[in-house]
Amino acid sequence: MEKWLIEVKEALSEALKAISNGDIPQENLYQLASLFYSKRNHMNNSSLFEAMNHEIDEQVKSDRLYNPNSKLHYKFHFVSSYLICFVIAGKIDEFTYDQIMDLVNQEMDLFEE
């Protein structure tokens, strides 16, 4: 499980650097998750990429509908979106996704600036 923590930290760090110039609002950081997944995993499957984007959008939309303030949790949304890409690609199952998210939430503060 430690490898997942490293994977997530590296991806989040790269994504935060990518938005550091202010061109992309922090609350939209999650939209970069599939791009970073594709880049880091050398994926160029457009239909899989579309499926990832659709699932990510639905997940974040649902979270924001449930809690409008969740848009402030941009780090959490990026990480959960990034990891859902692994589920959609068939590299991990949803149970493993939940385990990784539990670990990440314990080890990283995704809800604080």
trRosetta pair geometry for C-beta under 8 A, 3 or more apart (Angstrom, degrees):
i j d omega theta_ij theta_ji phi_ij phi_ji
1 4 5.5 -48 -166 28 53 114
1 5 6.9 55 142 -21 73 98
1 99 7.0 -102 -113 140 124 109
1 100 6.8 -168 -147 -102 92 68
1 103 5.4 -175 168 -83 126 167
2 5 5.5 -50 -156 31 42 114
2 6 6.6 41 149 -16 69 102
3 6 5.7 -54 -153 38 36 112
3 7 6.2 42 148 -24 67 106
4 7 5.3 -49 -144 35 35 117
4 8 6.2 33 157 -18 67 106
4 83 7.9 49 -166 -112 113 115
4 100 4.6 -102 161 -133 154 113
4 103 6.8 88 86 77 121 139
4 104 7.4 -91 129 -58 103 101
5 8 6.0 -54 -146 38 28 109
5 9 6.3 28 156 -18 63 109
5 103 6.2 -98 -70 135 103 117
5 104 6.4 178 -109 -92 73 70
5 107 5.7 -14 -133 84 129 159
5 108 7.6 170 -150 -33 91 110
6 9 5.9 -57 -145 38 28 110
6 10 6.2 26 158 -17 64 109
7 10 6.1 -63 -152 37 24 108
7 11 6.3 17 157 -14 64 111
7 40 8.0 119 -158 157 91 150
8 11 5.9 -58 -144 40 29 108
8 12 6.0 27 159 -17 66 110
8 79 5.4 44 -160 -138 115 104
8 82 6.8 140 -124 90 75 137
8 83 7.0 -8 -95 -62 109 106
8 100 7.5 155 -47 168 134 110
8 104 5.4 -50 107 -112 172 127
8 108 7.3 -128 115 -11 124 155
9 12 5.9 -57 -144 40 26 109
9 13 6.2 29 157 -21 63 109
9 108 7.0 -170 -87 -87 89 136
10 13 5.8 -56 -148 36 28 113
10 14 6.4 27 155 -17 63 106
10 40 8.0 125 110 -121 115 140
11 14 5.8 -56 -150 37 31 110
11 15 6.2 29 154 -19 65 109
11 33 8.0 55 160 -134 128 66
11 36 5.1 113 -156 148 99 138
11 37 7.8 27 -135 -70 141 57
11 40 6.4 -61 -95 -38 102 159
11 78 7.8 -174 125 149 100 107
11 79 7.8 128 87 -109 115 64
11 82 5.3 128 130 -155 150 155
12 15 5.6 -56 -145 38 31 111
12 16 6.2 31 157 -20 66 106
12 75 6.3 48 -151 -153 127 90
12 78 6.0 119 -114 107 83 129
12 79 6.0 -10 -76 -75 119 92
12 82 7.6 -116 -63 -6 74 158
12 108 7.9 117 30 -171 167 157
13 16 5.9 -54 -146 35 28 109
13 17 6.6 30 153 -19 62 105
14 17 5.7 -55 -153 35 31 113
14 18 6.4 35 149 -25 64 106
14 36 6.2 141 92 -129 124 124
15 18 5.4 -51 -151 30 34 116
15 19 6.8 12 158 -3 65 105
15 29 5.8 91 154 -169 121 102
15 32 5.1 150 -135 96 106 136
15 33 7.6 3 -100 -81 148 54
15 36 5.8 -58 -70 -56 101 151
15 78 5.6 164 113 -164 163 145
15 82 7.9 -117 -40 -69 147 131
16 19 6.3 -66 -149 45 32 96
16 20 6.5 59 148 -59 64 93
16 29 7.5 6 -85 -133 58 136
16 75 7.9 5 -74 -102 114 94
17 20 5.4 -30 -151 -12 35 124
18 24 7.3 5 124 32 89 138
18 32 6.3 149 89 -146 147 160
19 22 7.4 79 167 -73 69 18
19 23 7.2 -131 -142 56 59 71
19 24 4.4 -87 -120 69 99 105
19 25 7.8 -39 -162 84 128 11
19 26 6.5 132 136 -93 147 55
19 29 5.9 -82 -20 -98 158 90
19 32 7.5 -133 -47 -22 109 151
24 28 5.5 -118 179 82 92 115
24 29 7.1 115 129 -83 119 55
24 31 7.8 -140 -163 61 128 116
24 32 7.4 68 156 -47 166 121
25 28 4.9 81 67 9 85 105
26 29 5.7 -12 -169 -32 48 112
26 74 4.5 -149 154 -1 86 172
27 71 4.3 16 -142 177 128 95
27 72 7.2 -35 -94 -77 102 30
27 74 5.3 -118 -101 -83 36 113
28 31 5.0 -18 175 10 83 122
28 32 7.9 88 133 -19 75 89
28 74 7.8 -11 27 -132 26 119
29 32 6.0 -53 -172 24 50 112
29 74 4.5 89 25 174 124 109
29 75 7.3 -4 88 -80 155 38
29 77 6.8 122 74 81 93 102
29 78 4.6 -48 126 -67 108 120
30 33 5.6 -17 -170 -20 53 117
30 56 6.2 175 157 176 103 114
30 60 5.3 138 110 -81 163 144
30 74 6.9 -131 -30 -154 86 68
30 77 3.9 -62 -69 136 127 106
30 78 5.1 -134 -89 -80 56 52
30 80 7.9 -17 -125 63 114 84
30 81 4.4 120 -160 -13 91 155
31 53 8.0 37 -148 -136 70 93
31 56 7.5 141 -106 126 43 135
32 35 5.1 -62 -163 44 61 117
32 36 5.8 55 144 -21 88 105
32 78 7.0 -4 61 -130 94 106
33 36 6.0 -62 -149 39 28 105
33 37 6.2 31 153 -21 65 106
33 52 7.7 -143 104 160 97 114
33 56 5.8 174 60 -121 130 147
33 78 5.7 177 -74 -156 100 60
33 81 3.5 -167 -15 116 169 107
33 82 4.2 -131 -149 -69 101 61
33 84 7.6 44 141 47 146 93
33 85 6.2 -170 143 -32 99 123
34 37 5.4 -48 -143 36 35 115
34 38 6.2 39 155 -22 66 104
34 49 5.8 114 165 -154 126 73
34 52 4.2 135 -112 116 121 129
34 53 5.3 -70 -3 -66 162 75
34 56 6.3 -124 -38 -14 108 149
34 81 7.5 -76 -36 157 72 103
34 85 5.6 161 -106 -97 64 126
35 38 5.7 -54 -149 36 28 111
35 39 6.2 25 154 -16 64 109
36 39 5.6 -52 -140 40 33 111
36 40 5.8 23 163 -12 68 112
36 82 6.3 -32 80 -117 120 110
37 40 6.2 -66 -141 44 23 102
37 41 5.8 -14 170 14 63 120
37 43 6.9 -13 128 31 83 134
37 52 6.8 -141 61 -159 149 159
37 82 6.0 170 -61 -151 98 68
37 85 3.7 -85 -97 132 166 162
37 86 7.3 -146 -136 -51 124 66
37 89 7.6 -168 167 -29 130 137
38 41 6.6 -77 -134 54 17 88
38 42 7.9 36 171 -137 52 2
38 43 4.5 -102 -133 67 65 94
38 44 7.0 93 -167 -79 109 45
38 49 6.1 21 -79 -103 133 109
39 42 7.8 16 -178 -70 23 40
41 89 7.5 -5 129 -140 163 173
43 48 6.7 -89 174 91 129 134
43 49 7.2 161 123 -68 113 92
43 89 7.2 -92 -100 -114 154 135
45 48 3.9 40 103 21 119 117
45 49 6.3 166 90 -20 61 85
46 49 5.3 -52 -144 36 33 117
46 50 6.4 37 156 -20 65 102
47 50 5.6 -48 -148 34 34 113
47 51 6.5 37 151 -20 63 103
48 51 5.5 -51 -148 35 34 114
48 52 6.4 39 151 -22 65 103
48 88 6.9 141 -167 133 83 106
48 89 6.3 62 -174 -100 130 77
49 52 5.7 -53 -152 33 30 113
49 53 6.5 28 152 -17 64 105
50 53 5.7 -55 -147 37 32 110
50 54 6.3 34 154 -21 66 105
51 54 5.7 -52 -147 35 30 113
51 55 6.4 26 157 -15 64 108
51 88 5.5 170 119 -173 108 129
52 55 6.0 -61 -149 40 28 106
52 56 6.1 27 156 -19 66 110
52 84 7.3 141 -149 109 79 90
52 85 4.8 31 -138 -114 128 83
52 88 5.0 176 -89 74 74 157
52 89 7.6 10 -76 -46 117 86
53 56 5.7 -55 -143 39 29 112
53 57 6.2 31 158 -20 64 107
54 57 5.9 -57 -150 36 27 110
54 58 6.4 24 155 -17 63 108
55 58 5.7 -56 -147 38 31 111
55 59 6.2 32 155 -22 66 108
55 84 5.8 -154 123 149 122 129
55 88 5.7 -169 21 -76 155 133
56 59 5.7 -56 -146 35 29 112
56 60 6.3 19 160 -10 66 108
56 81 4.3 58 -135 -143 111 106
56 84 6.2 161 -83 76 75 134
56 85 7.7 4 -61 -61 116 84
57 60 6.2 -60 -144 42 27 103
57 61 5.9 30 157 -21 64 113
58 61 5.7 -56 -141 39 26 114
58 62 6.2 30 158 -21 63 108
59 62 5.9 -58 -152 35 25 112
59 63 6.5 24 152 -17 62 107
59 80 6.9 -150 147 127 140 116
59 81 6.8 174 75 -92 135 78
59 84 6.3 -145 -28 -63 163 169
60 63 5.6 -52 -147 37 35 112
60 64 6.1 29 156 -16 67 109
60 77 5.5 61 -110 -152 108 122
60 81 6.9 -1 -51 -74 111 120
61 64 5.9 -60 -146 41 27 107
61 65 6.2 31 154 -23 64 107
62 65 5.7 -53 -146 32 29 113
62 66 6.4 25 155 -14 63 108
63 66 5.9 -62 -152 40 29 109
63 67 6.4 -39 171 45 66 92
63 70 4.7 -129 146 128 101 163
63 77 7.1 -165 72 -100 157 103
64 67 7.0 -82 -130 73 25 55
64 68 6.2 49 -175 -116 71 42
64 70 5.3 -133 -90 63 56 111
64 71 5.9 49 -114 -56 112 88
65 68 8.0 25 -121 -71 14 66
66 70 7.3 42 73 -18 86 142
67 70 4.4 93 91 -35 101 105
68 71 7.1 -24 171 -1 52 104
69 72 5.5 -24 175 13 73 117
69 73 7.9 72 129 -16 71 96
70 73 5.2 -49 -164 29 61 115
70 76 7.9 -90 -166 78 89 128
70 77 7.3 110 154 -62 97 116
71 74 7.3 18 171 -66 50 82
73 76 4.1 -18 159 34 107 122
73 77 6.0 117 105 -23 82 92
73 110 6.8 56 -170 134 92 90
73 111 5.5 -24 -120 -116 102 74
74 77 5.6 -55 -143 40 34 111
74 78 6.3 37 157 -22 66 102
75 78 5.8 -52 -150 33 31 111
75 79 6.4 25 155 -14 65 108
75 108 7.9 -133 148 141 128 119
75 110 4.3 -153 107 -156 108 75
75 111 7.4 -130 59 -59 110 28
76 79 5.9 -60 -148 39 29 107
76 80 6.1 20 160 -11 67 110
76 105 8.0 42 -121 -98 103 93
76 110 4.1 112 -72 138 75 125
76 111 6.1 25 -41 -72 126 72
77 80 6.0 -55 -137 42 28 105
77 81 5.9 29 160 -18 63 113
78 81 5.8 -64 -147 42 25 110
78 82 6.0 28 156 -24 65 109
79 82 5.6 -51 -142 34 28 113
79 83 6.4 21 160 -12 63 108
79 101 7.6 132 128 -118 109 79
79 104 5.9 176 169 158 143 152
79 108 7.7 161 -86 83 161 146
79 110 6.0 -81 13 -118 141 144
80 83 6.0 -58 -147 42 30 107
80 84 6.3 36 153 -26 64 105
80 101 6.3 41 -104 -113 86 122
81 84 5.6 -50 -144 30 31 113
81 85 7.2 45 151 -29 58 94
82 85 5.9 -47 -170 15 34 116
82 86 7.9 32 140 -15 60 96
83 86 5.6 -43 -165 24 50 113
83 87 7.1 50 141 -17 68 98
83 92 7.7 -41 -175 58 86 142
83 97 5.6 134 145 -142 114 89
83 100 5.9 -178 -141 99 142 135
83 101 6.6 -170 76 -66 164 89
83 104 7.9 -134 -48 -13 146 155
84 87 5.2 -46 -156 32 48 117
84 88 6.3 46 148 -18 72 103
84 97 6.8 59 -93 -143 54 140
85 88 5.7 -54 -145 39 33 109
85 89 6.1 28 156 -14 66 111
86 89 5.8 -57 -142 43 29 109
86 91 4.4 -80 -166 67 82 114
86 92 4.7 29 133 20 114 106
86 97 7.1 168 77 -91 105 95
87 90 7.8 39 172 -68 30 24
87 91 7.7 -81 -64 51 20 72
87 92 5.8 -56 -81 78 60 82
87 93 6.9 63 -129 -156 85 18
87 94 5.9 59 -134 -79 132 63
87 97 5.1 -7 -66 -63 122 139
92 96 4.1 -119 -173 88 108 132
92 97 5.7 136 116 -56 121 75
92 100 7.3 8 171 -14 165 138
93 96 5.2 97 54 11 68 101
93 97 7.0 -117 107 -7 38 92
94 97 5.1 -47 -146 33 38 121
94 98 6.5 42 154 -21 66 99
95 98 5.8 -52 -155 33 31 111
95 99 6.6 31 148 -18 63 105
96 99 5.5 -52 -149 36 36 114
96 100 6.3 36 153 -19 68 104
97 100 5.9 -57 -149 37 28 109
97 101 6.3 27 154 -17 64 108
98 101 5.7 -54 -144 38 30 110
98 102 6.4 36 154 -23 64 104
99 102 5.7 -52 -151 32 30 114
99 103 6.6 28 152 -16 64 105
100 103 5.7 -56 -151 38 33 111
100 104 6.1 32 153 -19 68 108
101 104 5.6 -53 -141 39 32 112
101 105 6.1 32 159 -18 65 108
102 105 6.0 -59 -148 38 25 109
102 106 6.5 24 154 -18 62 109
103 106 5.7 -60 -152 36 30 111
103 107 6.0 5 161 -2 68 117
104 107 6.1 -69 -138 48 26 98
104 108 5.4 -26 -178 28 69 115
104 110 7.1 39 142 -36 100 133
105 108 7.1 -60 -102 57 18 76
105 110 6.6 -69 -110 19 65 120
109 112 4.7 -16 150 30 120 112
